Amino acid sequence: METRCPRCGVKFTHHNCRSYFDECQAMEFEDPAYFSVHQISVPCYLLQHNEYSREGWLVTRERLRRVLSSNGRLPAKDGRDHLILDSGHRTWNFSKGVKLAGVDTILWCRTIADVRLDSAEHYCADVRRWGQSILEDSEDLVRQAGSFPVDEAVDLPCRSHKRV
C-alpha cells in the first residue's frame, strides 16, 4: 500500500518517513562511515518535517548551511555554535513554540526517500545532496521570513578582557 507523508509529500510503499529515518539513524550508529553525515541527516529530516520552532528552524537551517560549507563538520571550537545549542543561553526552544509558517508549502526536490542505504559512499553523497537541496528549496521561504539573528539568539556571557 502506498502512503504519502503529509509533511514532506514523499510517497512510500513499504515505509513511512519516520520509519525510514529511524532505519537511517540505526545505520549511522552501527557504522562510523554512515555516521559521518549525522550533522546533516538529522537537521534535514527535522527541517523538512517542520519539527522545530520558528527560531529553531531558522537557526538549524543556517547551521546546516555552515556544516555543508565546511565539508560536513563544524569546527570543534565553534563557540557561537556551542552557545546556540546550550539551552541555558537561549531565550527560545528548538522544538516548542510557533512553527515556521510556509514549510508545508515547499515542494521538496529531494527527501529522505532519495537516500540510499546500500553503501556508506552512496548514503553520505545522498545525504549531502539532500541537505543542499533543502537549502535551495527553502531559500524563498527564508527570504520572506527574514533570518533569525543568530547573534541575538543567545544570551552571550560577559567576556573578560585581559590587560595588555
N, C-alpha and C positions, 0 to 999 in steps of 0.2 A: 504494500500500500504506500502510495506517495504522500508525503506530508510537506507542507510549506511552513517555514518559520515565519511567525507573524512579525518578528523584529527585523530580520535582515532579508527576508524574501527568498532564501535559498530553498530548493526542493531536494528532499532526501527520500530514498526508497527504503533503506534498511536502518537508518539512523535518524536522529534529530540533531540540531546544532549542539545542544548541551552534551549529549552522549558522545558525539564525535570529538568535541573539545576535551572531555574527560579522557577519552582514549589517547588523544594527542598529549595531554599532560602526563599520563601514565608513561608514555614512550619517553618523554623528556626526563622524567625522574628515574627511569630504568637505564638510560643511555646518555652519557655526558655529551656525545656528539649532537644528539637531538636537543639537549638542554641548552646548548649554546645560543639558541634563539628565544629562550624563555622570556627575556625582557621585551620581546616583540610579540610573541604569540598571545600572552595574557592580555596586554592592552588592546591588541587587535580585536579579540573576541569581545571584551567588555565594552569597547567603544562602539562596535557595530551593533551590539545588543542594548545599548544605552543604559548600561548598568551603573554609570557614575552620576553624581550630582552634576549640575551645570558647571560648577567650578572644577570639579574633579575631571569632567570630560575634557574641558579646555586645557587644563594643566597636563593631563595624561597624553593628549594629542601632541602637545608641544614636547613633552618628554619623549614620546615615540619618535618625533622628528629628530630630536637630538641623538637618540640611540641609533637610528638608521644612518645618520650622517657621521657617526663615529664607529662605523663598522660593527654595530650590534652591541656595544658595551659602552656605558658611560664611564668616564674616569673614576677610579675608586675614591679619590679625594674631592669629589664634586660637592662642596659644602652647601651650595644653594639647593641641590637636589636632596641632600640629607635633611635640610630644614623643611622643605616642602613635604617630604614623606613623614616627618615626625609630627604626629598629631598634637603634641604639646606646643607646637609653634604655629599651628594653623587655626584660623577662626572659622573654618568650614569643614565639612565632612566629605570624604571622597565618594561615598555611596548614598548617604542620606541627604535628602533635600530635593529641591526642584530639579527636574531633569532638563537637559538642553532641548529646547523645542526645535523641531525640524529634523532630528536624526532619523525619525521613521519615514521621512520623505526621500531620503537619499537612495539613489539606485546604485547599489554597490557593484563595481566591476568584478571584484573578487571577494570570496567569502571563505570560511573555513572548509567548505566543500571542495575548494580548489587545492587544498593542501594534501599532498601525497605522503603516505606513511611507509612506503616500500623501502626507502633508504634514507639515511641521515642527510646525505647530499641533496636529494630531492626535497626532503622536508624543509631543510634550512633555506634553500633557494625559494621554495614556495612561500614560506612564512615571510621572508624578506619582501617578496613581490606583493604579498597580501598587505603588509604594513605600508609599503609605498603607495599602493592603490587606495588605502584608507585615507592617507594624507591628501592625495589628489581628489578623491571623490568628495571629501568633506571641506575642501578649500572654500567653496562659495558659502557654505553654512557658517564657517568660522569667520569669514569676512563680514557677513551680515550680523553675526552675534557680537563681534568685537572680541578681541583677545582678552583673556583674563590676565591682568598684570601679575606675572609670576613674582616679581619682587615685592609686590604688595600682598601676596597670598600668604605670607608668613609674618609672624611677629618676630622680627630679627632681634637677637640678643645684642646687648651693647658690646661693642668691641673695645677692648682696652688698647690704648695707643702706647707704644714704647717710646721712651725718650731717647733721642739720638745723642 
